[in-house]
Amino acid sequence: MDTFEFTKAYSTSMSADVSRRRSLMAVPAWAALPTLRAQIRYPDRPVKCIIPNSPGSSVDTIGRAVMAEMSRWMGHPVVLDNRAGAAGILAE
C-alpha cells in the first residue's frame, strides 16, 4: 500500500468517525427541545424599575419615557417605583 492509498483510507475513516460523533452529540439536543419549549416566558411578573427621586422630577420624567419604550419593546409591563429620600439610598 503506497502513501496515497493509506492517506485516502485514513481520511475516509476519520470523516465517518467525525460524522458519527456529531450525530451522537445531536441526540441530547433533540431530546431537550420539548423541555425548553415548555418553560414559562421570562419575566413572569411585571418588571419593577426603582427611581431614587420624587414623582414629577426630571429623572422621573425621563425614566417614564424610557420605561414606556422598554415596555413596548419587551411586550411586558414595566412598573415605576419612586423612592425619594435619604439621598437616594432607599433606591439601592
Helices and strands as residue ranges (DSSP letters): H 3-38, E 47-51, H 58-74, E 78-82, G 86-91
